[in-house]
């Protein structure tokens, strides 16, 4: 398990929006979730490697994110 200050990878579609809630992704901003974290309904996903991120989501854009 990585520490909170390490980088992870995240994938999105060409429209630069989150997968489930369709929130816009803007570099340099922080995305947050409110309410209960529910897999595939409410929350944000991140993967420890680029390969894992690309396997998880079908989008073509790979982001380097900090958790």
N, C-alpha and C positions, 0 to 999 in steps of 0.2 A: 504494500500500500504506500502511495506517495504522500509526502507531507503537504499541507495546505498551500505552501508557497511555491510548489512546483507546477510546471506546465502540463496541461492536458490538451487533447485534440477534440475538436467538435466539427461536425459536418452539417451543412445546410443546403437548401435548394438554391437555384439561380436567382430567386427573388430576394435572397438574404433575409429570410424570415425564419423564426423558430418552427420546428416541425409540427407541434400540436396546437399551440395557441396562436401561431402565425404572427408573433411579435417581430417588428423590424429589428435587425441587428446592425448596430452602428459601431465601428471601431472606436475604442477608447471609452465606451460607456459600460455601465454595469447592468446586467440583467438580473432581476430578482423574482422570486416566486412568493406568493402569499398563500396562506391556507395550508391544508394538509398536503404533504408530498404523496402523490399517487402515481405509480409507474404508468407511463404512456398516457396520462391524463393531466397531471399538474406537477411540474418540476422541469429541470434542465438536465440533459445527459452530457457526460464527458467521458472520453476514453483515454487510457494511459499511453496508447501508441497510435500513430496515424493509421496503421493497418486495422486496428480494432475499430477506430472511428469510421473508416470507410466500409467495413463489414456491417456495422450496425445500421447505418442510414444510407439511403440511396442517393443523396444529394452529391453534386460534383464539387462543392466548395469546402475546403478544409481550413478551419480556423485553429490557431494556437491560442489557448485560453489559460488564464490563471484562476485557480479556485481559492 
